[in-house]
Amino acid sequence: MAESWWKEAVVYQVYPSSFNDANDDGWGDIKGITSKLDYLKDLGIDIADMGYDISDYKAIDPIYGTNDDLDHLQSELQKRGMRLMMDLVVNHTSDQHAWFLESRSSRSNPKRSWYIWKDAKRDEDGKPQPPNNWSQILGEANSAWTYDEKTDQYYLSLFTPEQPDLNWENPDVRAAIHDVIEFWLEKGACGYRMDVINLISKDQRFPDAEPSLGPDRKYHPGGKYFVNGPRMHEYLQEIKHKVLERYGAITVGEMPGVQDIDEILRTVKSGTGELNMIFIFDIVDIDNVPGKVRMTLQDWSVRDLRRIVSKWQRVMIEKDGWNSVFCENHDNPRSVSRYTDDSDEYRTYGATLLALMQTTLNGTLYVYQGEELGMRNFPKTWDPLKDYKDIEAINFWKKSLDLYGDNPEELAKQRKVLERKARDHARTPMQWNAGPNAGFAGEGVKPWMRVNDDYREVNAEKQVSDASEGLSVWQFWQRGLANRKMHKDVFTYGDFEDVGAESEEIFAYLRTGKQSGKWLIVLNFSGKDVDWQFPDDVKIQEWKAGNYTKGKPDKSTGESVILRPWEGLLGKCVG
């Protein structure tokens, strides 16, 4: 397996709005990010990942600062031996982007064909209707098409009406996007996180979707006709050969809705693939109802988690691809609340259990802001109509009230989905200290989004300086990242093998490196004590780390080991 700098890097995803507010306007900003670079460096981060403005591809959104602020951020990153990765959002633009303002100005405008415009269908009364029945991704009760009264046509807006989809069939659009990509690379960006990049090619027939949500629904998911569309690989190869190859850039594709192994390998296979890696969403889709939209809920087991992780670890090792390793991002709830127990008693153990798993898996590791603190979902008492800000959550709750307003039992089920799955949970302000606004903004400032109620107990200042008997979540992440880099032959490049019988509680696996030998990771994904039997061919020489103690765990190395609730162990094997 070939070594590369981007394989060994640890990436920290910043959600700029919520990271740190330096000018006290209630919104996070670039100067706020710059002021926290030492915090990231001390944690063990190599790359900071952040976005810009989809209303102007070559400028920073004024809410976050200026291009000069970004240049200063770049300079400060370089001083610390760190790099900057940018979000690339080119499936769609803002409806305020100059391209779209021209496009919608008239049917004859040269940029009309830069977006996807279609004539309306007409109902019996002659009123305009969408060209097909595709539903909006962030609100399936709504159409994916938005009517423009001035020009009497619809434009495709898969996510929201404010985000019109670009027409990648137009070579002028592709050339303009190539120019944008090169612009930020020339300014020093090391690469891109490519937002929903697998949606850029649409089936040009634009057929109706199958009525998968039931006969009573007007609109239905049309992903079959735009997820990994017919020309996607052509477009990505073009980006690779015309721009990316010249810069040695790191690339990761956000590719929802694709699970086919061959299709994924076509994208990420070493040498021939278009991207270094993609985010495979199986692990964050684990509680979705299969075949339904994201805002659904089903039970899952440790067996499911084991199968997902083991599958993709083995696929990429055997087929010469590359993984991204993550449990959180800005589009999903907090991992400690989702996969473990976020109660005051077990939150630290649950968060460090997930940290142990992620820091010992093959692939490029992505940490989402606040994950290193074990930040959790906000309380169930928060008001959906007041405290939730995300368009997906707002649309979901509006639809739920419309459908089930007179059915308290069903409405309660929908409320549970909102409380468990809303993206808002990952977007609350970063909890820096126990002071006003959790240190995100100054006293007297109203943050754009409410601060989680637990910030006095869960915050960076407290965890970085924690001198208690155990390690804080932050300290555990710091140690885990250092250990990962020290033994990169094992944890970044090594072999992977799941071990032991499938269990309702335990996920265990071996990692083996050319220099550092064989290591065992045992993870108890349950809230009870479990006596785990060692496989006959696995012998522990010494337990090196665990999430219940600061030093080496005093645990049995015999025939079995007892793991406490949400306990994880890392051991060096004999041989």
Secondary structure, DSSP 8 states (H G I E B T S, - for coil): ----HHHH-EEEE--HHHH--SSSSSS--HHHHHTTHHHHHHHT--EEEE---TTSTTS--TTT--HHHHHHHHHHHHHTT-EEEEEE--SB--TTSHHHHHHTT-TTSTTGGGB-EEE-EE-TT--EE-SS-BEETTEEEEESEEEETTTTEEEE-SS-TTS-BB-TTSHHHHHHHHHHHHHHHHTT--EEEETTGGGS---TT------TT-TT-S-B--GGGTTT-TTHHHHHHHHHHHTGGGTT-EEEEE-TT---HHHHHHHHSTTTSSSSEEE-GGGTSTTS-TTS-SS------HHHHHHHHHHHHHHHHHHT---EE-S--TTS--HHHHHS--STTTHHHHHHHHHHHHTTSSSEEEEETTGGGT-----TTS-TTTT---HHHHHHHHHHHHHHTT-HHHHHHHHHHHHHH-GGGG-S-----SSGGGGSS-TT---SS---TTTTTS-HHHHHT--SSS--HHHHHHHHHHHHHHTHHHHTTSEEEE-S---SSEEEEEEEETTTEEEEEEEE-SSS-EEEE--TT--EEEEEEESS-SS------SSEEEE-TT-EEEEEE--
